[in-house]
Amino acid sequence: MFFSVFSAEAELNNTYYENFDGFQDGSTISAVDSWQVDQGSTAHAITQSGVTLTGTGNSLELMGDELVSMVSRPKILGYLSPCWIEFYVLPGIGGKIADIPSGKSAAITFDYTGKVYAANGSSWLDTGFTFTIGQWYKVLLKLNFSSHLYSVYLSVAGNTLAEFIPVKENLRFIDTSVSGLSDFGFDGVYNASREDDNTYVDNILVDFIKRIEIISAAQTLAKGEVSAPITIQLQNDVSAPQTAWKDITLQFLTESESGEFSLDKDDWLSITEAIVPAGLFQLVVYYKDDKEGQPIISAKEDPDRGWDDALQQLNITSGAASFNIALTTPQVAGEYFKMTITVKDEEGDVDTSYNGEVEIIAQYVNPASGTMSISPEEISGFTEGELEVEAVYPDAGTIKIQVADTEDADKTGISGEVLFIPNSLTVACSGTQIVNAPFDLEVTAYNAAGAITPNYGGPCELIVLPILPTDNAAGFIFPSSAGESDFVEGTARLNMTYDRWGTITIEARDTNNPLKKGISEQVAFYPKDVIVEITPASADRDFFYTGENIEVIVSVVDYNDVPIANYASSVNLRSQSGLEIDNTYLFTVSDVGARTFMAVCDSPGTYTISVDEASAGLTVQSESFIVKQATVTVISTEAPVGTIAEVFITLTDEDGNIISTENDLTIDIDLEEEFANNTSSSETETQTVRFQKGIAKFTVTDQEAETITITPKSGYKFKIKKGTVKFGRIAKAGIGTLMWREIR
């Protein structure tokens, strides 16, 4: 059995749940609710009731066949992290290990060996978890589309993990360019030697729940006083509510020994847990405490699913507060919100007779001072001791809301901390920059009325959105966030760098609510320069020979003169007539910003190589280099038959001077006998000859009186002057020896 996750950026981020109970028994999954059969017969991917997780309802069956059944559901689901993918499987047993798919984020396979493997990049990794035939298993994947890592949780169906710990974590995505969930799929198996190769899948769940959150503001209560409603919500990473796909049990805890929770404020019944019903995303509880202090209350899921717990600190006082202020947090700056003000008498009961006027005051918490006020500043109209107020606060930051009677300053009340987030952010920077060069960027926060929120201090994340090339997400922007120390009067002026070539936009997302964001105009990042380097011919020679390969390194560099890792534009190379080099080249990511070219020159002279870079319109020129036309000359000589003749070869420049700096060059030698009967021999028949200080030498001998023609050979375009060695009976000096042999 094989499971894989496809990914692409998406804009939906809510729960998907499928137990197949709504399908007809024995019907194909193909073309129903976005499901499709990618391989195999549609009749081999069916919903059926014979084998299910609970013994009731339906499950999806992938039948074993010679052509493995493959199904998928290509439907955009979301892009937030974490993304949880859960399903139950009764795995079939295949006959071979599955291939790792390409273009996916994550994959696991129940292998024919009885082991479960997970993809870690481009290779399978043993999770250490084993399975048996005929047993249902729970699979849970936790995907992070920012870090491109995921974790795998495995257990026998029905077994709750004693500790919520993955069997493997921080596994690399198969394709690190993916940024959201747009598809998932299941592959069946086939095994010619087994009958239990059918795979069953049930209860598929995709959700983006990150946390449980208390969205009502913290309250100040008198001892024994029942709180205003405490609203607890399932949320994703951008604080949006997430629907429960089934009844979700929440546990409630308090640090106080005398604190209690109840679902009903009037008919009090102490509870330690409650249920968020399927189809809903929140519940309301009440709290009271008989002990003074500042207890932290919390809510967590049971059993543990890896969500962040809800935490909030309450203030329990000895006397009743005159006013209790109930509202939710966070709120949007400049947007009207509702809060309920309840009047309490000295015993902590609702004072139904109160009909006074109250003043509403903002108490600054973070930052500790400000200039904005809550509107309305004064209000009346209490009914039965309560007043629902529509108010607006135009600034961002954290405040407490104080309510005070306008005639009795001692009659006051204060809310818990309320966070006001900006309605939007703007991002401004110049549209043309140099890779890794400092550039200015401004992030400004605005309220719902379009006015700057001077108390906004972030934090906000700065995120690269690639335009071209699309894999620029691998780049690094610095800094990657802006905080309280960066913002002045609602605007952060940042000195930034970005280390990739190409065009991007930069998005600023409020960390507390990433849906509050702003995006810059497109920003193009260009190279600072192109560096053209000519690799020296040798340590001793400051010129090249005609016909010699000239190594030219072209590096497209950033502000720090470092090759740009993802540079992918074209360059054009030019030189004087007589030098051959590739004209146009399109860089790829595999070049990592530098490319080596080979040039060859047929004519002597002084040359340069110019490079035109397309994206930034740069033109640069190399330093000049010299190409010389050398001559290889064999010095003719004579020797007696049977003796060893030493032959000298000179390497000279255009003026006839020996090139005494040449100590590396080697050449091949051709020997041609006057009488082709192999009577001559030389070490050059098995090895090349090396020049030393511009002179090469070798030896040759011959057992016959004849002339040997010496022809040097080289890959370079040298002028070649042949020479000869004349073997005779009498040498030019001394007495020769007549060599003969008798033929029998």
LUMMAR-166232 format. One record per residue (C-alpha): x, y, z; residue in one letter. Coordinates in steps of 0.25 Angstrom, whole numbers, plus 2048, in hexadecimal, padded with zeros to 3 digits. Each point is the difference from the previous one (the first is absolute). Layout:
XYZA...
***
This chain:
800800800M80580E7FCF7FC80E804F80580D7FBS7FD80F801V7FF80A7F5F80280F803S7FE80D7FAA7FC80E806E7F2801803A7F680A807E7F77F6808L8037FC80DN7F57F8807N7FD7F1804T7FE7F57F6Y7FA7F3805Y7FC7F47F9E7FC7F2805N7F97FB7F3F7F37FD807D7F880A7F7G8057F77F4F7F87F57FAQ8057F2804D8087FA7F4G80180D7F8S80C8057FAT80780C806I8038067F2S7FA80E7FDA7F980180EV80380C809D80D8037F8S8067F2801W8067FA7F4Q8077F37FCV80D8037FAD8047F17FDQ7F97F37FFG7F27FD7FES7F5809806T7F97F3805A80D7FD809H7FE80D808A7F37FF807I7F980380DT7FB7F4807Q7FA7FC80DS8067F2802G80D804806V80080D808T80780680CL7F57FF80AT7F87F57F9G7F580A7FCT7FF80A7F4G8097FF7F4N80F8017FDS8088027F3L8057F37FAE80C7FF7F6L8007F37FAM80D7F87FDG8027FF7F1D80B7FE7F6E7FF80F7FEL80180780EV7F3808803S80380F803M7F680A804V80280F804S7F780C804R80680C7F9P7F980B808K80680D806I7FF7FF80FL80A80A806G80E805802Y80180380FL8097F9809S7FF7F7807P7F77F77F6C7FC7F3807W7FC7F47F7I7FA7F4807E7FA7F37FBF7FE7F2803Y8067F57F8V7FF7F07FFL80C7FF7F7P8017F67F5G80D7F87FEI8078037F3G80B7F97F9G80B80B7FFK80480E806I7F980C7FAA80780B7F9D80180D807I7F780A7F8P80580D7FAS7FA80D802G7F97FD80DK80380480ES7FE7F4809A7FE7F17FEA8007F3808I7FF7F27FCT7FC7F3807F80B7F77FAD7FF7F17FCY80A7FD80BT7F780480BG80780E802K7FA80E7FFV80980A7F8Y7FF80F7FFA8068087F5A80C809805N8038097F4G8037F67F4S8027F3808S7F87F7809W80280080FL7FD7F5809D7F680580BT8037F5809G7F17FC800F7FC7F27FCT7F27FB7FCF7F97F37FFT7F57FB7F6I7F2802803G80280C80AQ7FB80E7FFW80A80B802Y7FE80F803K80A8097F8V80280F803L8098097F9L80380E804K8058097F5L80780E801N7FF8077F3F80A80B805S80C7F7804S7FC7F57F6H8017F580BL7F67F6805Y7FE7F680BS7F97F2800V7F87FB80BY7FC7F17FFL7F87F780AS7F77F4800V7F18057FDA7F980280EG80D802808N80280E805T80F804800L80580080EA80880C7FCE7FD8087F4F80E7FE7FAI8027FD7F1P8077F37FBV8088097F7K8018107FFE80780A7F8N7FF7F87F4L8048087F3R7F58037F6F8027F87F3I7FE80E7F8D80480C809T7F980A7F6S7F27FC805V7F9809809S7F27FA802G7F77F47FFL7F97FF7F3S7FF7F17FFD8027F2807F7FF7F27FBG8017F2803F8067F47F8D7FC7F2802G80A7F47FEV8017F37F8Y8067F3804N7FF7F47F7A8037F780BS7F680580AR7F1802801E80180A80BD80480C7F7D7F3808801N80280D807T7F5807809Y80080F804V7F6806809D7FD80D808N80980A7F8I80280D807L80880D7FCV80080C80AD80880C802F7FD80180FI80C806807K7FB80580ER7F4800809I7FE80F804E7F880880AI7FB80B7F8I7F980880BS80880A808A8067FC80DA7F780480CQ80180680ET7F67F9809L7FC80180FA8017F3808K7F57F77FDG7FB8097F4E7FC7F87F4V8088057F4S7FA8067F3A8007F67F4P80E7FA7FDI8017FC7F2T8097F57FBI8037FE7F2Q8077F67F6L8098097F8Q80A7FF7F4N80D8077FFD7F980D7FBV7F780080CS7F47FC7F7A7F67F6807P8017F17FCQ7F47F77FFT8007F4809A7FE7F47F6W7FB7F780CK7FD80380FD80D805806I8037FF80FT80680B807L8067FF80EQ80080D809F80A80280BL80380B80AT80C803809E7F680480BS7FB7F580AE7F3806801S7FE8047F1G7F47FA7F9E7FA7FF7F2F7F27FF7FBS7F88007F3L7F5807807D80180D808K7F37FE807D7FE7F1802D80F7FE805W8067F37FEL80F7FE801S8077FA7F4I80E7FC7FCT7FD7FE7F2E7F68037F5A7FE7FD7F1I8018097F4V7F57F97F8P8027FB7F1A7FD80C7F7G80380B80AL80E807803F7FE80580EQ7F97FF80DL7FD80980CV8037FD80FV80080880DY80A80180BY7FF80380FK80A80080BD7FF80180FD80F804802K80780D7FDE80B8007F6G8048007F1Q7FE7F17FCP8037FC7F2I7F47F87FAI8037F77F4S7F97F77F6A8067F47F8K7FB7F57F7E7FE7F2805D8067F77FBP80C8097FCD8018037F1R80C80A801G7F880D800W80580C808D7F880180ED7F780C803A80680880CL7FA80C807Q80380780DQ7F4805808L80080A80CN7F87FC80CI7FE80B80AT7FA80180ES7F58097FDG7F68017F5A8048097F4A7F680B7FDS8007FD7F1F8047F37F8N8048027F2I7FF7F47F6A8058007F2L8097F77F7T80E8027FCT8078037F6P7F880C7FAQ8038087F4V80580E801A7F580A7FBG7F67F57FFE7F3800809Y8007F580AF7F67FC80AK80280080FM7F67FD80CT80180880CI7F97FA80DT7FE80880DV8037F980DK7FC80380ED8087FE80CE7FC7F2801E8047FD7F2G7F27FF7FBD7FA8077F4V7FB80E803D7F48007F8T7FC80E805S80C8087FBY7FD80A7F5N80D809801G80A8057F6E80E7FA7FEV80D8057FAE8087F67F7I80F802801I80B7F87F9A80B7FC80AQ80D7FE7F7Y8077F3803V80A7FE7F4N80480A7FDP7FF80680DA7FB80E7FBS7F88057F4G7F780B7FBT7F47F97FBM7F37FF807S7F47F6800I7F38057FAS7F6802805P80780680CE7F3801809E7F37F87FFI7F47FD807S7F37F87FEG8027F480AF7F47F6800T7FF7F680BE80F803804G8067FD7F2E8048087F4L8057FB7F3E80980B7FAV8058017F1E80D807802A80C8027F7V80F802803Y8088067F5P80E7FB804D8087F3801A8067FA80CG7FC7FA80DT7F680880AI7F77FD80BK7F2807800I7FC80780CQ7F2804803V7FD80A80BA7F3807805D80180F7FCT7FB80480EE8067F6809D80F7FE7FDA8017F4809D7F67F87F8K8097FA7F5T8037F47F9G80B7FB7F7I8017F67F5S80B7F67FDG80A8037F6E7FB8027F1V8097FF7F4L7FD80A7F5F8067FC7F3I8018087F3P7F67FF7F5N80B8007F6S80E8027FDL8078067F4T80E7FD7FBV80880A7F8A80E7FE7FAC8078047F3S7FD7F77F4G80F7FD7FCT80A7FB80AQ80E7F9800I8017F2805V80580080EN80180F800A7F980880CP7F38067FCF7F5808807D7F27FA803L7F5807807E7F57F8807V7F4809805T7F47FC808A7F28057FDY7F37FF807N7F27FD7FAA7FE80F7FDA80D8017F8G80880880AA80D7FC806I8007F980DT80C806808P8007F680BN8027F47F7Y80D7F9803G7FF7F37F9G8057F6800P7FE7FD7F2C8067F67F7E8078047F2L7FE7F57F6I8057FE7F2V7F67FE7F5L8077FB7F4P7FC8057F2I80B7FC7F7L8067F6802P7F67F9808T80A7F9809D80580D806N7F97FB80DA80D7F9803A80780E801G80380780DF7FA80E804I80680780CF7FB804809P7F47F77FFS7F780780AS7FE80E806A7FD80280FG7FE80B80AE80D8067FFS7FF8027F1D7F2807800F7FF80F802V7F38077FFE7FA7F47F9G80B7FE7F6T80C7F7800A80C8057F7R8097F47FEL80D7FE7F9N7FF7F37F8M8077F67F8T7FC7F57F7Y8097F57FAD7F97FC7F4R7FF8047F1W7F38037FAG7F3807803T7F87FE80DI7F5808808T80280180FI7F57FD809E7FF80580EA7F67F8809R7FC80480ED8057F4809T7F4800809N7F68007F4N8077FD7F2P7F48037F9L80380F803K80B8027F5K8058087F5G8087FD7F4I80B8097F9S8008037F1E8097F77F8Q80F801803V80B7FC7F7A80D7FB805F80C8017F6Y80E7FD801P80A80A804K80B7FC7F6D8057F57F6V80E7FC803I8087FA7F4V80D7F9804E80A7FA7F6I8077F4807T80F8017FEP8067F77F6A80A7FB80AS80880580BA80C8037F8D7F98057F3R7F980E7FFD7FA7FD7F2F7F87F57F8F8047F97F4Y7F78007F3T7F77F4801G8017FF80FE7F37FF809N7FE80D807I7F87FE80DE7F680C802V7F980080DI7F3809800V7FA80380ES7F4808802V80180680EV7F980680BD80380D808Y80B7F8807N8067FB7F3D7FB7F2803V7FA7F87F5P7F1800801I7FB7F2803A7F38007F8N80480A7F4Y7F87FB7F4A80180B7F5S8098007F3S80D8067FDV8078037F2N80F7FE7FEL8078087F6R80F8027FCS8098047F4Q8007F87F3S8087F4801G7FC7FB80DL7F57F6801E7F77FF80CI7F17FD803D7F880C7FDN7F37FF809T7FE7F880CY7F37FF809L8057FD80FF7F87F6808T7FF7FE80FV80A7F47FFS80B80A7FBD7FF80780EV80380D7FAG80D7FD7F9A8037F97F3R80D7FC7F9T8028027F1F80B7FB7F7M8058097F5A80A7FD7F5V80880A7F8C8067FE7F2D80880C7FES80A807809P7FD80D806G7FB80780DT7F17FD803Y7F580380AT7F37FA803I7F3808802S7F47FB807V7F28067FFD7F67FC80BE7F28007FCA7F880380CS80780C806A8068057F2G80E7FE805L80C8007F7T80E7FD805V80D7FD7FAQ80B7F6804S80F804802E8087FF7F3S8077F37FDF80B7FD7F6I8007F57F6V80C7FC7F9K8037F87F3Q80C7F7804A8097F77F7T8047F2803V80E7FD7F9T8077F3800V80F8027FFI8057F67F6S80C7F7803T8087F47FBE8057F3808A8077F37FCP7F77F47FEV7FD7F980EG80480C808T7F6808809I7FD80E7F9A7FC80C809E7F58087FAV7FD80F804F7F38077FEI7FF80F802T7F3808803L80280E7FBT7F780D7FFD7FD8087F4E80E807801D8077F3800G80380180FN8007F3808I7F480080AI8087FD80CS7F480280AT7FA7F37FAE8027F480AN7F27F97FFD7FD7FE7F1L8017F27FBT7FF7FC7F1I7FF7F27F9D80B7FC7F6I7FE7F97F3D80C7F87FAL8007FC7F1E80A7F77FBE8068017F2E7FF7F17FFF7F37FC808A8057F3806N80080480FN80F800802T7FF80D808S7FC80380ES7FE80B80AS7F980380EE7F78097F9T7F87F47FBE7FA7FE80ET80180E806Q7FF80E7FDT80B80A800V80080C80AR80780D7FEF80980680AQ80480E7FFK7FA8007F2G8097F47FBI7FB7F27FFA80A7F47FDK7FE7F17FEF8097F57FAT7FE7F77F4V8097F47FBT7FF7F87F3D8077F37FCQ8008047F1E80680B7F8A7F48097FDE7FA80E803T7F580180AI7F780C7FFT7FB80680DI7F2807800T7FB80680DP7F1800803K7F8808809S7F2804803G80480F7FFY8018077F3K80F8017FFF8098027F4K8077F37FEI80E7FE7FAK8047F27FEK80E7FB802G8087F37FDT8097F7806V80A7FA7F5K8067F2804F80C7FD7F8G80C7F6800R80980B802I7FD80B80AA80380F7FEK80C7FD809A8077F4805G8007F27FAI7F27F97FDG7FE7F1802T7FA7F87F5L7F47F8805M7FB7F47F9W7F97F3802R8007F37F8E7F37FB7FBI7FE7F1802R
***
